[in-house]
Amino acid sequence: MLRWTSAGAVPAPTTVQIRAEPGASAGPRAGAPAPGRALTRAELFDNLHYFTEGLRTPRTQPCATVVLSGAGVSRRSDLPDALAAASALGVQRVILHASADDSAATLGPLLPHLHRVVVPIAVPAAARVLPAPAAQVAALVPLAQVAGGEESALGAALAAARPAGVTLSLPFPVEAQAPPALGPVRRALAALVPPLVEAGLPVSIKGLPACALGVWAHLAFRTANRWYVDDAHQRAGALLFTPGVISWQKDDHCRFCSADGHCDGVFTAWARQAGRPATRPLGADLQPLDP
């Protein structure tokens, strides 16, 4: 099913992100509006119902995945009841975006009811305190917060912790006025990625097109669209993450690229900047095709 937006038709999401608390949680700052307050218990349950049973119509499709976010969201007293309600409403996956305000003590009791917890990791020491069991925990590494020279140690620490997966994220336009220089990015990836791959961990990279990642082009990650709910955008007023919060665009030749299906392209905010990564279509071997 499609939704018509100012950017054209986009597939209707089957994921809803509910920002239940106003502070930021795991993930790069994408440009979502800053909530003014936490959702009330009634609002949280009302939105869970709306995006499941409320969308079970001939023209809409219910959400099968719920993402809960906001600083300290795991500490909400109503969260266990909300997880039970989501399960009863047919939600198949609940993912929690943790933050520095969440702890192993609050996350631990929730793990049996969560498909995944995404934990932000910026320094090697942080990788050693992933809440157990790490098999349910995915690590998100904001590369801008990793100091030069720490990449190898962080990669080794994450490999030892064995999370369910590792996402390496470059800054989004709201955090950086211009695209990052590719040389330093590729050097950081060359130090960080090998120990993760050798450990057999799923690794993905977001924030740059596949063709800008060099030998790591196969790790480019395409962002799935979702509904975005906060205190000011609820039920039918929810935002579409793409294009309502962030958007990407691709050059015409990108449609010939073998990585097209797992690549976001270039942030629209950077698309006309002189320093944007120049895109080139990749062949089946992920080597650039002849122009």
MARNUSE-223418 format. One record per residue (C-alpha): x, y, z; residue number from 1. Coordinates in steps of 0.001 Angstrom, whole numbers, plus 500000, padded with zeros to 6 digits. Example, Ala and Ser with C-alpha at 12.3 -4.5 7.8 and 13.67 -1.06 7.14 Angstrom:
<pt><u>512300</u><v>495500</v><w>507800</w><nr>1</nr></pt>
<pt><u>513670</u><v>498940</v><w>507140</w><nr>2</nr></pt>
***
This chain:
<pt><u>500000</u><v>500000</v><w>500000</w><nr>1</nr></pt>
<pt><u>501187</u><v>503512</v><w>499179</w><nr>2</nr></pt>
<pt><u>500920</u><v>506853</v><w>500922</w><nr>3</nr></pt>
<pt><u>500983</u><v>510032</v><w>498882</w><nr>4</nr></pt>
<pt><u>503302</u><v>512709</v><w>500262</w><nr>5</nr></pt>
<pt><u>504842</u><v>515987</v><w>499094</w><nr>6</nr></pt>
<pt><u>507805</u><v>513894</v><w>497900</w><nr>7</nr></pt>
<pt><u>505596</u><v>511501</v><w>495925</w><nr>8</nr></pt>
<pt><u>504296</u><v>508044</v><w>496758</w><nr>9</nr></pt>
<pt><u>506003</u><v>506047</v><w>499503</w><nr>10</nr></pt>
<pt><u>505134</u><v>502581</v><w>500824</w><nr>11</nr></pt>
<pt><u>502901</u><v>502720</v><w>503889</w><nr>12</nr></pt>
<pt><u>505032</u><v>501688</v><w>506886</w><nr>13</nr></pt>
<pt><u>504333</u><v>498685</v><w>509088</w><nr>14</nr></pt>
<pt><u>506483</u><v>500160</v><w>511873</w><nr>15</nr></pt>
<pt><u>505585</u><v>502925</v><w>514303</w><nr>16</nr></pt>
<pt><u>508078</u><v>504736</v><w>516512</w><nr>17</nr></pt>
<pt><u>506508</u><v>506125</v><w>519666</w><nr>18</nr></pt>
<pt><u>508670</u><v>508712</v><w>521406</w><nr>19</nr></pt>
<pt><u>507168</u><v>508282</v><w>524833</w><nr>20</nr></pt>
<pt><u>509693</u><v>510500</v><w>526639</w><nr>21</nr></pt>
<pt><u>510961</u><v>513905</v><w>525512</w><nr>22</nr></pt>
<pt><u>514721</u><v>513349</v><w>525731</w><nr>23</nr></pt>
<pt><u>516876</u><v>511764</v><w>523042</w><nr>24</nr></pt>
<pt><u>517649</u><v>508042</v><w>522940</w><nr>25</nr></pt>
<pt><u>519836</u><v>505836</v><w>520756</w><nr>26</nr></pt>
<pt><u>520506</u><v>506912</v><w>517236</w><nr>27</nr></pt>
<pt><u>521764</u><v>509946</v><w>515385</w><nr>28</nr></pt>
<pt><u>519759</u><v>513147</v><w>515568</w><nr>29</nr></pt>
<pt><u>517697</u><v>512912</v><w>512416</w><nr>30</nr></pt>
<pt><u>515740</u><v>516155</v><w>512752</w><nr>31</nr></pt>
<pt><u>512559</u><v>515018</v><w>514467</w><nr>32</nr></pt>
<pt><u>510797</u><v>517825</v><w>516341</w><nr>33</nr></pt>
<pt><u>511728</u><v>518081</v><w>519996</w><nr>34</nr></pt>
<pt><u>508769</u><v>516848</v><w>522110</w><nr>35</nr></pt>
<pt><u>507513</u><v>519196</v><w>524752</w><nr>36</nr></pt>
<pt><u>506525</u><v>516474</v><w>527203</w><nr>37</nr></pt>
<pt><u>506176</u><v>512761</v><w>527793</w><nr>38</nr></pt>
<pt><u>503129</u><v>510896</v><w>526525</w><nr>39</nr></pt>
<pt><u>500553</u><v>510121</v><w>529170</w><nr>40</nr></pt>
<pt><u>499633</u><v>506508</v><w>529850</w><nr>41</nr></pt>
<pt><u>496329</u><v>507015</v><w>528027</w><nr>42</nr></pt>
<pt><u>498089</u><v>508499</v><w>524989</w><nr>43</nr></pt>
<pt><u>500625</u><v>505670</v><w>524859</w><nr>44</nr></pt>
<pt><u>497921</u><v>502997</v><w>524894</w><nr>45</nr></pt>
<pt><u>495696</u><v>504958</v><w>522498</w><nr>46</nr></pt>
<pt><u>498485</u><v>505185</v><w>519899</w><nr>47</nr></pt>
<pt><u>499328</u><v>501506</v><w>520290</w><nr>48</nr></pt>
<pt><u>495702</u><v>500678</v><w>519517</w><nr>49</nr></pt>
<pt><u>495440</u><v>503157</v><w>516642</w><nr>50</nr></pt>
<pt><u>498505</u><v>501841</v><w>514785</w><nr>51</nr></pt>
<pt><u>497417</u><v>498207</v><w>515150</w><nr>52</nr></pt>
<pt><u>493671</u><v>497580</v><w>515295</w><nr>53</nr></pt>
<pt><u>492930</u><v>501108</v><w>514109</w><nr>54</nr></pt>
<pt><u>494755</u><v>500500</v><w>510813</w><nr>55</nr></pt>
<pt><u>493252</u><v>497079</v><w>510153</w><nr>56</nr></pt>
<pt><u>491085</u><v>498278</v><w>507247</w><nr>57</nr></pt>
<pt><u>490885</u><v>497561</v><w>503493</w><nr>58</nr></pt>
<pt><u>492875</u><v>500749</v><w>502780</w><nr>59</nr></pt>
<pt><u>495462</u><v>500595</v><w>505555</w><nr>60</nr></pt>
<pt><u>497706</u><v>498005</v><w>507155</w><nr>61</nr></pt>
<pt><u>498430</u><v>497568</v><w>510865</w><nr>62</nr></pt>
<pt><u>501905</u><v>497964</v><w>512274</w><nr>63</nr></pt>
<pt><u>503712</u><v>494768</v><w>513212</w><nr>64</nr></pt>
<pt><u>506727</u><v>496532</v><w>514769</w><nr>65</nr></pt>
<pt><u>506721</u><v>499133</v><w>517537</w><nr>66</nr></pt>
<pt><u>509809</u><v>501184</v><w>518410</w><nr>67</nr></pt>
<pt><u>509752</u><v>502839</v><w>521832</w><nr>68</nr></pt>
<pt><u>512137</u><v>505747</v><w>522323</w><nr>69</nr></pt>
<pt><u>512947</u><v>508723</v><w>524505</w><nr>70</nr></pt>
<pt><u>515501</u><v>509228</v><w>527258</w><nr>71</nr></pt>
<pt><u>514837</u><v>506840</v><w>530139</w><nr>72</nr></pt>
<pt><u>511856</u><v>505200</v><w>528433</w><nr>73</nr></pt>
<pt><u>512645</u><v>501886</v><w>530171</w><nr>74</nr></pt>
<pt><u>511922</u><v>503528</v><w>533530</w><nr>75</nr></pt>
<pt><u>508278</u><v>504293</v><w>532762</w><nr>76</nr></pt>
<pt><u>506069</u><v>502546</v><w>535302</w><nr>77</nr></pt>
<pt><u>503472</u><v>501772</v><w>532619</w><nr>78</nr></pt>
<pt><u>505931</u><v>500154</v><w>530204</w><nr>79</nr></pt>
<pt><u>505327</u><v>496510</v><w>531252</w><nr>80</nr></pt>
<pt><u>501582</u><v>497017</v><w>530741</w><nr>81</nr></pt>
<pt><u>502246</u><v>498680</v><w>527367</w><nr>82</nr></pt>
<pt><u>504381</u><v>495724</v><w>526246</w><nr>83</nr></pt>
<pt><u>501615</u><v>493316</v><w>527223</w><nr>84</nr></pt>
<pt><u>499059</u><v>495435</v><w>525365</w><nr>85</nr></pt>
<pt><u>501234</u><v>495518</v><w>522244</w><nr>86</nr></pt>
<pt><u>501493</u><v>491728</v><w>522260</w><nr>87</nr></pt>
<pt><u>497725</u><v>491372</v><w>522661</w><nr>88</nr></pt>
<pt><u>497218</u><v>493729</v><w>519721</w><nr>89</nr></pt>
<pt><u>499286</u><v>491517</v><w>517426</w><nr>90</nr></pt>
<pt><u>502589</u><v>493398</v><w>517489</w><nr>91</nr></pt>
<pt><u>505330</u><v>490956</v><w>516511</w><nr>92</nr></pt>
<pt><u>508423</u><v>493008</v><w>517378</w><nr>93</nr></pt>
<pt><u>508997</u><v>495654</v><w>520045</w><nr>94</nr></pt>
<pt><u>512319</u><v>497471</v><w>519843</w><nr>95</nr></pt>
<pt><u>513484</u><v>499823</v><w>522574</w><nr>96</nr></pt>
<pt><u>515946</u><v>502624</v><w>521855</w><nr>97</nr></pt>
<pt><u>517913</u><v>503025</v><w>525069</w><nr>98</nr></pt>
<pt><u>519841</u><v>506072</v><w>526244</w><nr>99</nr></pt>
<pt><u>522270</u><v>507065</v><w>528961</w><nr>100</nr></pt>
<pt><u>519241</u><v>507401</v><w>531257</w><nr>101</nr></pt>
<pt><u>518450</u><v>503691</v><w>530927</w><nr>102</nr></pt>
<pt><u>520380</u><v>501102</v><w>532919</w><nr>103</nr></pt>
<pt><u>520902</u><v>497364</v><w>532976</w><nr>104</nr></pt>
<pt><u>518720</u><v>497283</v><w>536104</w><nr>105</nr></pt>
<pt><u>515705</u><v>498775</v><w>534312</w><nr>106</nr></pt>
<pt><u>516328</u><v>497072</v><w>530973</w><nr>107</nr></pt>
<pt><u>516933</u><v>493591</v><w>532366</w><nr>108</nr></pt>
<pt><u>513332</u><v>492797</v><w>533456</w><nr>109</nr></pt>
<pt><u>512014</u><v>494039</v><w>530098</w><nr>110</nr></pt>
<pt><u>514274</u><v>491928</v><w>527867</w><nr>111</nr></pt>
<pt><u>511986</u><v>488847</v><w>527799</w><nr>112</nr></pt>
<pt><u>509259</u><v>491065</v><w>526299</w><nr>113</nr></pt>
<pt><u>511451</u><v>492897</v><w>523761</w><nr>114</nr></pt>
<pt><u>512702</u><v>491761</v><w>520388</w><nr>115</nr></pt>
<pt><u>515675</u><v>494101</v><w>520529</w><nr>116</nr></pt>
<pt><u>517267</u><v>496851</v><w>522601</w><nr>117</nr></pt>
<pt><u>519412</u><v>499395</v><w>520747</w><nr>118</nr></pt>
<pt><u>522169</u><v>500797</v><w>522953</w><nr>119</nr></pt>
<pt><u>524376</u><v>503773</v><w>521998</w><nr>120</nr></pt>
<pt><u>528101</u><v>502970</v><w>522261</w><nr>121</nr></pt>
<pt><u>530737</u><v>505674</v><w>521818</w><nr>122</nr></pt>
<pt><u>533809</u><v>504520</v><w>523749</w><nr>123</nr></pt>
<pt><u>535457</u><v>501106</v><w>524279</w><nr>124</nr></pt>
<pt><u>534533</u><v>500971</v><w>527967</w><nr>125</nr></pt>
<pt><u>530837</u><v>501292</v><w>527108</w><nr>126</nr></pt>
<pt><u>530934</u><v>498136</v><w>524992</w><nr>127</nr></pt>
<pt><u>531793</u><v>496089</v><w>528085</w><nr>128</nr></pt>
<pt><u>528614</u><v>497055</v><w>529935</w><nr>129</nr></pt>
<pt><u>526016</u><v>495944</v><w>527415</w><nr>130</nr></pt>
<pt><u>522979</u><v>494636</v><w>529330</w><nr>131</nr></pt>
<pt><u>522917</u><v>490837</v><w>529291</w><nr>132</nr></pt>
<pt><u>522028</u><v>488831</v><w>527353</w><nr>133</nr></pt>
<pt><u>523905</u><v>490651</v><w>524584</w><nr>134</nr></pt>
<pt><u>522146</u><v>488449</v><w>522011</w><nr>135</nr></pt>
<pt><u>519097</u><v>490740</v><w>522397</w><nr>136</nr></pt>
<pt><u>521114</u><v>493950</v><w>522340</w><nr>137</nr></pt>
<pt><u>522183</u><v>495839</v><w>519228</w><nr>138</nr></pt>
<pt><u>524921</u><v>498441</v><w>519471</w><nr>139</nr></pt>
<pt><u>524683</u><v>501762</v><w>517686</w><nr>140</nr></pt>
<pt><u>528011</u><v>503585</v><w>517329</w><nr>141</nr></pt>
<pt><u>527851</u><v>507334</v><w>516544</w><nr>142</nr></pt>
<pt><u>531171</u><v>507616</v><w>514707</w><nr>143</nr></pt>
<pt><u>531413</u><v>511354</v><w>515361</w><nr>144</nr></pt>
<pt><u>531704</u><v>510582</v><w>519093</w><nr>145</nr></pt>
<pt><u>534557</u><v>508079</v><w>518692</w><nr>146</nr></pt>
<pt><u>537914</u><v>509780</v><w>519106</w><nr>147</nr></pt>
<pt><u>540599</u><v>509057</v><w>516532</w><nr>148</nr></pt>
<pt><u>542714</u><v>506118</v><w>517639</w><nr>149</nr></pt>
<pt><u>539887</u><v>504490</v><w>519643</w><nr>150</nr></pt>
<pt><u>538382</u><v>502621</v><w>516703</w><nr>151</nr></pt>
<pt><u>540457</u><v>499437</v><w>516997</w><nr>152</nr></pt>
<pt><u>539883</u><v>499166</v><w>520751</w><nr>153</nr></pt>
<pt><u>536172</u><v>499785</v><w>520333</w><nr>154</nr></pt>
<pt><u>535931</u><v>497171</v><w>517588</w><nr>155</nr></pt>
<pt><u>537699</u><v>494616</v><w>519769</w><nr>156</nr></pt>
<pt><u>535488</u><v>495417</v><w>522779</w><nr>157</nr></pt>
<pt><u>532316</u><v>495067</v><w>520725</w><nr>158</nr></pt>
<pt><u>533537</u><v>491823</v><w>519176</w><nr>159</nr></pt>
<pt><u>534113</u><v>490442</v><w>522667</w><nr>160</nr></pt>
<pt><u>530686</u><v>491605</v><w>523898</w><nr>161</nr></pt>
<pt><u>529005</u><v>489926</v><w>520892</w><nr>162</nr></pt>
<pt><u>525853</u><v>492078</v><w>520535</w><nr>163</nr></pt>
<pt><u>523101</u><v>491066</v><w>518140</w><nr>164</nr></pt>
<pt><u>524412</u><v>493563</v><w>515612</w><nr>165</nr></pt>
<pt><u>526386</u><v>496780</v><w>515220</w><nr>166</nr></pt>
<pt><u>525275</u><v>499874</v><w>513318</w><nr>167</nr></pt>
<pt><u>527929</u><v>502492</v><w>512584</w><nr>168</nr></pt>
<pt><u>526336</u><v>505888</v><w>512005</w><nr>169</nr></pt>
<pt><u>527775</u><v>509005</v><w>510429</w><nr>170</nr></pt>
<pt><u>526218</u><v>512324</v><w>511501</w><nr>171</nr></pt>
<pt><u>522935</u><v>513315</v><w>509883</w><nr>172</nr></pt>
<pt><u>522520</u><v>516834</v><w>508400</w><nr>173</nr></pt>
<pt><u>520969</u><v>518174</v><w>511593</w><nr>174</nr></pt>
<pt><u>524259</u><v>517392</v><w>513368</w><nr>175</nr></pt>
<pt><u>526670</u><v>518352</v><w>510583</w><nr>176</nr></pt>
<pt><u>526380</u><v>521205</v><w>508107</w><nr>177</nr></pt>
<pt><u>528368</u><v>519370</v><w>505444</w><nr>178</nr></pt>
<pt><u>529098</u><v>515763</v><w>504489</w><nr>179</nr></pt>
<pt><u>532071</u><v>514200</v><w>506306</w><nr>180</nr></pt>
<pt><u>535392</u><v>513924</v><w>504484</w><nr>181</nr></pt>
<pt><u>535662</u><v>510413</v><w>503066</w><nr>182</nr></pt>
<pt><u>539351</u><v>509890</v><w>503894</w><nr>183</nr></pt>
<pt><u>538976</u><v>510007</v><w>507705</w><nr>184</nr></pt>
<pt><u>535729</u><v>508016</v><w>507516</w><nr>185</nr></pt>
<pt><u>537346</u><v>505208</v><w>505553</w><nr>186</nr></pt>
<pt><u>540358</u><v>505140</v><w>507899</w><nr>187</nr></pt>
<pt><u>538043</u><v>504871</v><w>510906</w><nr>188</nr></pt>
<pt><u>536092</u><v>502050</v><w>509261</w><nr>189</nr></pt>
<pt><u>539318</u><v>500238</v><w>508344</w><nr>190</nr></pt>
<pt><u>540197</u><v>500101</v><w>512062</w><nr>191</nr></pt>
<pt><u>536733</u><v>499446</v><w>513453</w><nr>192</nr></pt>
<pt><u>535048</u><v>497052</v><w>511039</w><nr>193</nr></pt>
<pt><u>537528</u><v>494120</v><w>510673</w><nr>194</nr></pt>
<pt><u>537270</u><v>492811</v><w>514268</w><nr>195</nr></pt>
<pt><u>533467</u><v>492965</v><w>514033</w><nr>196</nr></pt>
<pt><u>533381</u><v>491061</v><w>510743</w><nr>197</nr></pt>
<pt><u>535906</u><v>488516</v><w>511982</w><nr>198</nr></pt>
<pt><u>533678</u><v>487917</v><w>515020</w><nr>199</nr></pt>
<pt><u>530769</u><v>487158</v><w>512678</w><nr>200</nr></pt>
<pt><u>528665</u><v>490105</v><w>513853</w><nr>201</nr></pt>
<pt><u>526081</u><v>491699</v><w>511540</w><nr>202</nr></pt>
<pt><u>527436</u><v>495172</v><w>510702</w><nr>203</nr></pt>
<pt><u>525714</u><v>498031</v><w>508888</w><nr>204</nr></pt>
<pt><u>526748</u><v>501594</v><w>508058</w><nr>205</nr></pt>
<pt><u>524350</u><v>504497</v><w>507690</w><nr>206</nr></pt>
<pt><u>524843</u><v>508111</v><w>506664</w><nr>207</nr></pt>
<pt><u>526695</u><v>507687</v><w>503353</w><nr>208</nr></pt>
<pt><u>525808</u><v>506038</v><w>500038</w><nr>209</nr></pt>
<pt><u>527276</u><v>502602</v><w>499383</w><nr>210</nr></pt>
<pt><u>529614</u><v>503825</v><w>496648</w><nr>211</nr></pt>
<pt><u>531260</u><v>506249</v><w>499117</w><nr>212</nr></pt>
<pt><u>532214</u><v>503443</v><w>501507</w><nr>213</nr></pt>
<pt><u>534916</u><v>501839</v><w>499387</w><nr>214</nr></pt>
<pt><u>535555</u><v>498220</v><w>500353</w><nr>215</nr></pt>
<pt><u>532705</u><v>498411</v><w>502861</w><nr>216</nr></pt>
<pt><u>530038</u><v>499182</v><w>500229</w><nr>217</nr></pt>
<pt><u>528246</u><v>495914</v><w>501029</w><nr>218</nr></pt>
<pt><u>527585</u><v>497182</v><w>504578</w><nr>219</nr></pt>
<pt><u>525493</u><v>500169</v><w>503475</w><nr>220</nr></pt>
<pt><u>522158</u><v>500210</v><w>505273</w><nr>221</nr></pt>
<pt><u>518802</u><v>501305</v><w>503856</w><nr>222</nr></pt>
<pt><u>516525</u><v>502958</v><w>506403</w><nr>223</nr></pt>
<pt><u>513055</u><v>501470</v><w>506670</w><nr>224</nr></pt>
<pt><u>510264</u><v>504020</v><w>506809</w><nr>225</nr></pt>
<pt><u>508035</u><v>504289</v><w>509858</w><nr>226</nr></pt>
<pt><u>505367</u><v>506381</v><w>511481</w><nr>227</nr></pt>
<pt><u>506710</u><v>508817</v><w>514077</w><nr>228</nr></pt>
<pt><u>504622</u><v>509688</v><w>517142</w><nr>229</nr></pt>
<pt><u>505332</u><v>512267</v><w>519834</w><nr>230</nr></pt>
<pt><u>503216</u><v>514520</v><w>522020</w><nr>231</nr></pt>
<pt><u>502371</u><v>516843</v><w>519120</w><nr>232</nr></pt>
<pt><u>502010</u><v>514167</v><w>516406</w><nr>233</nr></pt>
<pt><u>499652</u><v>511384</v><w>517421</w><nr>234</nr></pt>
<pt><u>497322</u><v>508930</v><w>515695</w><nr>235</nr></pt>
<pt><u>496394</u><v>510282</v><w>512227</w><nr>236</nr></pt>
<pt><u>498678</u><v>513271</v><w>512852</w><nr>237</nr></pt>
<pt><u>501816</u><v>511119</v><w>513098</w><nr>238</nr></pt>
<pt><u>504712</u><v>512017</v><w>510823</w><nr>239</nr></pt>
<pt><u>506145</u><v>509760</v><w>508156</w><nr>240</nr></pt>
<pt><u>509811</u><v>509446</v><w>509065</w><nr>241</nr></pt>
<pt><u>510579</u><v>509696</v><w>505335</w><nr>242</nr></pt>
<pt><u>510042</u><v>512375</v><w>504084</w><nr>243</nr></pt>
<pt><u>508518</u><v>514101</v><w>507139</w><nr>244</nr></pt>
<pt><u>511649</u><v>513943</v><w>509331</w><nr>245</nr></pt>
<pt><u>514541</u><v>513095</v><w>506999</w><nr>246</nr></pt>
<pt><u>514884</u><v>512453</v><w>503284</w><nr>247</nr></pt>
<pt><u>517417</u><v>511109</v><w>500817</w><nr>248</nr></pt>
<pt><u>517761</u><v>511281</v><w>497092</w><nr>249</nr></pt>
<pt><u>519613</u><v>509345</v><w>494421</w><nr>250</nr></pt>
<pt><u>521123</u><v>510330</v><w>491106</w><nr>251</nr></pt>
<pt><u>519570</u><v>508918</v><w>487964</w><nr>252</nr></pt>
<pt><u>522423</u><v>506451</v><w>487446</w><nr>253</nr></pt>
<pt><u>521847</u><v>504968</v><w>490913</w><nr>254</nr></pt>
<pt><u>519043</u><v>502849</v><w>489462</w><nr>255</nr></pt>
<pt><u>521694</u><v>500814</v><w>487649</w><nr>256</nr></pt>
<pt><u>523647</u><v>500180</v><w>490867</w><nr>257</nr></pt>
<pt><u>523727</u><v>496694</v><w>492375</w><nr>258</nr></pt>
<pt><u>523609</u><v>498288</v><w>495849</w><nr>259</nr></pt>
<pt><u>520445</u><v>500279</v><w>495118</w><nr>260</nr></pt>
<pt><u>518277</u><v>497981</v><w>497247</w><nr>261</nr></pt>
<pt><u>520322</u><v>498461</v><w>500422</w><nr>262</nr></pt>
<pt><u>521474</u><v>502072</v><w>500010</w><nr>263</nr></pt>
<pt><u>519691</u><v>505264</v><w>501121</w><nr>264</nr></pt>
<pt><u>521557</u><v>507525</v><w>498715</w><nr>265</nr></pt>
<pt><u>522591</u><v>511060</v><w>499697</w><nr>266</nr></pt>
<pt><u>520797</u><v>513197</v><w>502264</w><nr>267</nr></pt>
<pt><u>518602</u><v>515685</v><w>500422</w><nr>268</nr></pt>
<pt><u>520033</u><v>518474</v><w>502586</w><nr>269</nr></pt>
<pt><u>523488</u><v>517705</v><w>501172</w><nr>270</nr></pt>
<pt><u>522517</u><v>516776</v><w>497619</w><nr>271</nr></pt>
<pt><u>523378</u><v>520147</v><w>496076</w><nr>272</nr></pt>
<pt><u>526454</u><v>520870</v><w>498179</w><nr>273</nr></pt>
<pt><u>529837</u><v>520929</v><w>496477</w><nr>274</nr></pt>
<pt><u>531304</u><v>518570</v><w>499090</w><nr>275</nr></pt>
<pt><u>528661</u><v>515850</v><w>498750</w><nr>276</nr></pt>
<pt><u>529911</u><v>512344</v><w>497922</w><nr>277</nr></pt>
<pt><u>529910</u><v>511784</v><w>494169</w><nr>278</nr></pt>
<pt><u>527798</u><v>508709</v><w>493452</w><nr>279</nr></pt>
<pt><u>528775</u><v>506017</v><w>490958</w><nr>280</nr></pt>
<pt><u>526805</u><v>502865</v><w>490193</w><nr>281</nr></pt>
<pt><u>528376</u><v>499649</v><w>491438</w><nr>282</nr></pt>
<pt><u>528451</u><v>496332</v><w>489614</w><nr>283</nr></pt>
<pt><u>527625</u><v>492909</v><w>491021</w><nr>284</nr></pt>
<pt><u>531134</u><v>492770</v><w>492519</w><nr>285</nr></pt>
<pt><u>530481</u><v>496189</v><w>494170</w><nr>286</nr></pt>
<pt><u>533191</u><v>497786</v><w>492046</w><nr>287</nr></pt>
<pt><u>532293</u><v>501066</v><w>490288</w><nr>288</nr></pt>
<pt><u>530897</u><v>500613</v><w>486815</w><nr>289</nr></pt>
<pt><u>532567</u><v>502452</v><w>483966</w><nr>290</nr></pt>
<pt><u>530968</u><v>505889</v><w>483489</w><nr>291</nr></pt>
***
